[in-house]
Amino acid sequence: MKLLQVENLHVNVQGEPILKGLTLSIDAGEVHAIMGPNGSGKSTLAAVLAGRPGYEPVDGEVRFLGEDLMALEPEARAHLGMFLAFQYPVEIPGVSNMEFLKAALDSHHAALGRPQASAVEFMKRVRALAATLDLSPEFLKRGVNEGFSGGEKKRNEILQMLLLEPRLAVLDETDSGLDIDALQVVAAGVNGFRRDDNGVLLITHYQRLLDHIVPDQVHVLSGGRIVQSGDRTLALKLEREGYGWLAT
Amino acid sequence: MAGDVTQALLEEADLESAAALALAEPLARELWKYTPVQGFVDAVRAATGGRAELSGCDQPGVRVLPLDSLDAESKALLQQAVARQRLAERYPLTDLAWARAAGGWFVSISGAVAEPLTIRYAEPGVVPLFVHLAAGARATLLERADADGFLAQTTLVAVDDGAELEHVRQALQPGPGHYSSLNVRLGANARYRLNHTVCGGRRRRAEVHVTLDGRGAEAELGGAYLVEGGGHLDQQVVVEHRIGDTVSRQTFHGIGAGKGRSVFNGRIHIHPHAARSDARLNNRNLAVHPEAEMNTKPELEIYTDDVRCAHGATVGQLSADAQFYLVSRGIPAAEARRLLSHGFVRECLWGPWADAAAERFRAALP
């Protein structure tokens, strides 16, 4: 089953073309990794999939679960099952993590016509998920990402992913700024998330994440297009040889 | 007779005339630049009655006396407190309110008081309150203005050496008019924390004056406010460092939720010889309604060199990044804006009644 089909996608940011004909297809049950040098358009791809304002698709098509993704508002994309783990999660003082998670989950239930979780069920579930990510219950009472360490912010992204159970999780450099222990916790979270009916798109600079989350396919993004695809051995080659050997 | 008791206590024969003269001074005109003072003067003059409901008074260390039946010791304490405070600025409308007061209370606190003292202003009118914390006392004071007509709420607080007061002052009901005046003096090593919240209402003026008058005194003032359509809120906050080695912090967040006007003037005044004063003022305003008018003016008056002093004041919109973060999680855009606006004020609410205030703010957000 096709989760995501990106055809010849062109995206401008502030009038500048960043993605220049990107094509990518992800099936259910798959993990794809996108690597590439700085400025190649990796984070732009993540942002445009999630619907961040200012990222303007000017040509091409993106279908997500058969729907025209670009025609949907960001919240509708989330309800359909798109999830972006932010590279730089935003701090929101005054809104507790718990309140935020509840509002997010309630919005999904409302959009999908499911009954709302009771407060008790919700707390139980969130606490259990937090425990699997080594996050103390205290952390759920604090403002969203407020004063969190880099590792805590990334684990909080994974917590949201596990709670909302998206069909496609796009992880934008979730490994950056993590020490090896935190990386393993995050990787275990992602591996626990994987199912036959969902998928993961990992955006990363480093192959070390791929030691822990094994991808089905690795793509190299350069100059706004995917210039090479392969299996995980491609990531190892990039680690050894860098990006210089690739034709752009 | 209205005001006789207060006038006698303050040993001033004609507070009302003194207030009228003071209001005509250029300084008063400057301080009332954004709010027509006459409406408040008329409302105070017309005010009759007023009632405060006190609870938590039956505790060891708490004495509550009506102003018209003070014993000699209480009277002397109060007169001393007023005299000291009047070394700082005088507030003519407070004087006028005192001149018109029909009742009022003197609360004296010694030792550590376990339960909060609560005072609810349930009726329109003028009710002066004088609170004295003896050296080393510790207490929590909660004041709530609930009157459905014009209320002049004048509170004078003396926190003596080494005493600590946590003070919550809330005005959350949409009354037609409210004058709120709070004057606090801190002795050496005294600690004072104020949470001051104002939500809605048609015409409000709130004056807060905190004087750090003893070495080692610390004041932390914070609060949140919201102006609805047709509302006018004028807040004047002054922190005076009269002596050195004192610390003050101010954090106030306000929201313009309708076509109304907010004025926030925050002033830090550091006297000569108040070396090693450490003062910070932060006032942030969020206009969530396109026709909300939010005015802010931080002022520093510093008469000595060896100080740490910082201030910041902003008027802005919700962060686009934060909005996107929430909607990317499926939260509808309008709800995301409400959550963020609420979070913005929630940051500045604390103390025993914070949850109640948070709910009131939530209900008032568009």
Interface residues (C-beta under 8 A of the other chain):
Chain A: A50 G51 R52 P53 E73 P74 E75 R77 A78 H79 F83 L84 F86 P89 V90 I92 P93 G94 V95 E99 F100 A103 A104 S107 H108 A111 G143 Q160 L164
Chain B: S319 A320 D321 A322 F324 Y325 L326 V327 S328 R329 G330 I331 P332 A333 E335 L339 L340 H342 G343 F344 V345 R346 E347
